[in-house]
């Protein structure tokens, strides 16, 4: 059984992980399409990181 501080810490980590991945994805999308500075490697990495962060937070939510 997890303590309250552990579950709060996990929620904070999940929130920060998703937010940072979203910011990185937004940055790479702006560079790709608006500023015309294509960096497909960064876009691919940020897209994978974003989906990984969503999957991680959903797995934690439904594994109870």
C-alpha positions as CSV (number, residue, x, y, z in Angstrom):
1,X,0.0,0.0,0.0
2,X,1.3,3.4,-1.0
3,X,1.5,6.3,1.4
4,X,-0.2,9.6,0.7
5,X,3.0,11.4,0.1
6,X,4.1,8.7,-2.5
7,X,0.8,9.1,-4.5
8,X,1.1,12.9,-4.3
9,X,4.6,12.7,-5.5
10,X,3.6,10.5,-8.4
11,X,0.8,12.8,-9.4
12,X,3.2,15.8,-9.4
13,X,5.7,13.9,-11.5
14,X,3.1,12.8,-14.0
15,X,1.8,16.4,-14.3
16,X,5.3,17.8,-14.8
17,X,6.2,15.0,-17.3
18,X,3.2,15.6,-19.4
19,X,3.6,19.4,-19.3
20,X,7.3,19.3,-20.2
21,X,6.6,16.9,-23.1
22,X,3.8,19.1,-24.3
23,X,6.0,22.2,-24.2
24,X,8.7,20.3,-26.1
25,X,6.2,19.1,-28.7
26,X,4.8,22.6,-29.1
27,X,8.3,24.0,-29.6
28,X,9.2,21.5,-32.2
29,X,5.9,22.0,-34.0
30,X,6.4,25.7,-34.1
31,X,9.9,25.3,-35.5
32,X,8.7,22.8,-38.0
33,X,5.7,24.6,-39.5
34,X,5.7,28.2,-38.5
35,X,9.4,29.2,-38.5
36,X,10.3,26.9,-41.3
37,X,13.3,25.5,-39.5
38,X,12.6,21.8,-40.0
39,X,14.2,19.5,-37.4
40,X,12.4,16.2,-38.0
41,X,14.6,14.4,-35.4
42,X,13.5,16.7,-32.6
43,X,9.9,16.5,-33.8
44,X,10.0,12.7,-33.7
45,X,11.7,12.6,-30.3
46,X,9.2,15.0,-28.8
47,X,6.2,13.2,-30.3
48,X,7.4,9.9,-28.9
49,X,8.1,11.5,-25.5
50,X,4.7,13.1,-25.5
51,X,2.9,9.8,-26.2
52,X,5.1,8.0,-23.6
53,X,4.2,10.6,-21.0
54,X,0.5,10.2,-21.7
55,X,0.7,6.4,-21.6
56,X,2.7,6.5,-18.4
57,X,0.1,8.7,-16.7
58,X,-2.8,6.6,-18.0
59,X,-1.1,3.3,-16.9
60,X,-0.7,4.7,-13.4
61,X,-4.3,5.8,-13.3
62,X,-5.8,2.5,-14.4
63,X,-3.4,0.1,-12.7
64,X,-5.2,0.4,-9.3
